[in-house]
Amino acid sequence: MKADEALARLNRALIDASDDFGFEVDFNAGALTIEFDDPPAKFVVSPNAPVRQIWVSALAKSYKLDWDHVEADFVHADSGDTLTQVIQKAISRQVGEEVEL
């Protein structure tokens, strides 16, 4: 399933960045959580299988990403950002510095 593959890829990238930017990552039961201590926050990235989307809850916003065959990735229709870009921007805003995944 494309969502599972995308979340596993994102999880690996987040684990690599977590120590540098002070957050914790947990990949459990198909959902990915990213937790911050200072300032406190929790982001949730989860598949929504019935509609073939990945949903992201971060910074008091909700993002629904659809599979894009051209990008070969999940993409947010409004911004055109891929899943990794959505998470990268959200983490950057949360920690106050540029994060690259």
C-alpha positions as CSV (number, residue, x, y, z in Angstrom):
1,M,0.0,0.0,0.0
2,K,1.4,3.4,-1.0
3,A,0.4,5.1,2.3
4,D,2.3,2.5,4.3
5,E,5.4,2.9,2.2
6,A,5.2,6.7,2.4
7,L,4.8,6.7,6.1
8,A,7.7,4.2,6.6
9,R,10.0,6.5,4.4
10,L,8.9,9.5,6.4
11,N,9.5,7.7,9.7
12,R,13.1,6.9,8.6
13,A,13.8,10.6,7.7
14,L,12.3,11.8,10.9
15,I,14.3,9.4,13.0
16,D,17.5,10.7,11.4
17,A,16.5,14.3,12.2
18,S,14.9,13.8,15.6
19,D,18.1,14.2,17.7
20,D,19.2,17.3,15.9
21,F,15.9,19.1,16.3
22,G,14.7,17.8,19.7
23,F,11.6,15.8,18.9
24,E,10.5,12.2,19.3
25,V,9.0,10.0,16.6
26,D,6.7,7.0,17.2
27,F,5.4,4.8,14.4
28,N,2.7,2.5,15.8
29,A,-0.4,0.8,14.4
30,G,0.1,2.5,11.0
31,A,0.1,6.0,12.4
32,L,3.1,8.3,12.9
33,T,3.3,10.7,15.9
34,I,5.9,13.5,16.3
35,E,6.1,15.0,19.8
36,F,7.9,18.1,20.9
37,D,8.8,19.1,24.5
38,D,9.6,22.8,24.1
39,P,7.2,24.2,23.1
40,P,5.0,21.2,23.6
41,A,3.2,19.9,20.6
42,K,2.1,16.7,18.9
43,F,1.7,16.1,15.2
44,V,-0.1,13.0,13.9
45,V,0.3,11.5,10.4
46,S,-2.1,8.7,9.6
47,P,-3.5,6.9,6.6
48,N,-7.1,7.1,5.7
49,A,-7.5,3.9,3.7
50,P,-11.2,4.3,2.7
51,V,-10.4,7.5,0.8
52,R,-6.8,6.6,-0.1
53,Q,-5.4,9.7,1.6
54,I,-2.8,10.6,4.3
55,W,-4.1,13.0,6.9
56,V,-1.8,15.2,8.9
57,S,-2.7,17.1,12.0
58,A,-0.1,19.7,12.9
59,L,0.0,23.3,14.3
60,A,-3.7,23.3,14.9
61,K,-4.4,22.5,11.2
62,S,-5.4,19.5,9.3
63,Y,-4.0,18.5,5.9
64,K,-5.4,15.9,3.6
65,L,-3.0,14.6,1.0
66,D,-3.9,12.6,-2.1
67,W,-1.7,10.2,-4.1
68,D,-0.3,12.0,-7.1
69,H,0.8,9.8,-10.0
70,V,3.0,12.4,-11.5
71,E,4.9,13.2,-8.3
72,A,4.7,9.5,-7.2
73,D,4.0,10.9,-3.7
74,F,1.1,12.1,-1.5
75,V,0.5,15.7,-2.3
76,H,-1.6,18.5,-0.5
77,A,-3.8,19.8,-3.2
78,D,-4.0,23.4,-2.0
79,S,-0.2,24.0,-1.6
80,G,1.2,21.4,-4.0
81,D,3.5,20.2,-1.2
82,T,4.5,16.6,-0.9
83,L,4.0,14.7,2.4
84,T,7.7,15.3,3.3
85,Q,7.5,19.0,2.5
86,V,4.3,19.4,4.6
87,I,6.0,17.8,7.6
88,Q,9.3,19.6,7.0
89,K,7.5,23.0,7.0
90,A,5.5,22.2,10.1
91,I,8.5,21.0,12.1
92,S,10.5,24.1,10.9
93,R,7.7,26.4,12.3
94,Q,7.5,24.4,15.5
95,V,11.2,24.4,16.3
96,G,11.9,27.9,14.8
97,E,14.7,26.9,12.4
98,E,14.9,25.3,8.9
99,V,14.6,21.6,9.0
100,E,15.5,19.4,6.1
101,L,14.3,15.8,5.9
